[in-house]
């Protein structure tokens, strides 16, 4: 019985990882497959195939994937190299890079949106270079002093 399970392991890109309701992860997450977030993550998340953020899901950090469906909250950069779907209950605070995007009525998106070939460039950059150098160079000098 145990041998059967060992021999029938799924390919990494077909595995779905779930961050359940009430669960909090502090740190970065990375997988070749799909991640479903119903809890919260404080850190970056990278999935080779897809990321689904449920209505109660919260990500405070950067998100990198091929396809994303967001119903919850994201505070940080969101890079979906292929397709991004923002559902009516979502709230995004940050920069978005994607090739294609579907935005439902009621969705909140506060930040900049970059579509097309620009999204492909964003996925090629290392995450640390994108989040540190990209945001600092765009902010005007003294922008924080008026708040």
N, C-alpha and C positions, 0 to 999 in steps of 0.2 A: 504494500500500500504506500509506504513512504517513498519507495523507489519510483512509483508512478508519478508522484508529485514532483520529484526532482527532475525527471526527464521531460515533463510537460510544462516547464517554466515559460512564461510569456515573454515576448520581446520587450525590452525596457520602454520602447515608445508606445506600447499598448497598455501599459500599467497606469491606473488612475490612483493617485494619492489623495486622501481626504483629510483636511484640517477641519475637524468637527466643531459643532456649536459648543461654546464654552471653553474651547482650547485656545491657548495663546502660545505662539512661538516667538521667541526673541532670538534673532539671528537670521542668517541667509538660508534659503531653501533652493535646491537645484535638482532637477530630474530630466530625463530624456522623454518622459511621457507627458501625462496630463495631471494637473493639480486642481482640485476643487476646494475652495476656501469658504467655509461656513463660520469659522472662528476668526481669529485675528493673527496677523503676522507683523512683527516690528522688525523689518529688515528687508532685503531684496529677495525677490522670488524669480527663478528662471525655470521655464519648462520648455522642452524641445518641441512639444506638440501643441498643447493648449493650456489655458488657465481659465477657470470658471470661478467667479467671485459671486457668491450667493447674496441674497438681500441683507443678511446680518453679517456678511463677511467684511473684514476691514484689513487693508494692507497699508501700513505706514512705511513706505520704502519704494524702491523701483521695481517694476514688473517687466520681464522680458519673455516673449513667446512668439509663436507663429500666429495662433488664433486666440482671441480672448473674448469672453462674454462677461460683462460686468453688470451686476445688479446691486452691489454694495458700494463700499467706499474705498477710494484709493487716494493716498496723499503721497505724491512723488511722480517720477517719470513712468509712463506706460508705453512700452514699445511692443506692438503687434505687427510683425513683419508682413503678414498676409492680410488678416481680417480682424476688425474690432467691432463688437456689437455692444453699444451702451444702452441698457434697458431703462425704462421709465423711472425706476427706483434708485438708479446709481447716482453717485456724487464723486466727481473727479476734481482734485486740486493738484494741478501740475501739468507737465508737458506731455503731449501725446504724439507718437510717431506711428503711422500705419499706412499700408497701401490702400486699403478700402475700409470705410467706416459706415455703420448703420447707427443712427442716433434716434431713439424713440422720444416722443413728446413727453416732457416731464423730467428727462435726464438733466443733470447739472454738470457742466464742464467749465471750470474756471482755470484757464491756462492757455497755452499756445498749442495749436494743432499743426502738424507737419505731415503731409500726405504725398504719396507717389514715391519717386525714386529716393527722396530724402529719408523715408522710413527704412529702406534697405541699408543706407549708410549708417543709420543709428544702430542697427543690429550688429554691424561689423566692428564698432568701437568697443573697447573694454568698458565695463560698467563703471569702474572707478574714474576713468578719464571723462566719461560722459557726464556723470553726476557732479563732479567737482569743477572741471574746467568749463563745461558748457553753461552752467547756471551763473558762474561768477562773471564770465565775459559779457553776458547780456544785461546784467543789472547795472544801471547807471551809478556813477560815483555819488555817494551820499544818499542813496535811495532809502536806506534804513533809518536815517536821522529824522525824516518827516513823520514817522509813525508814532 
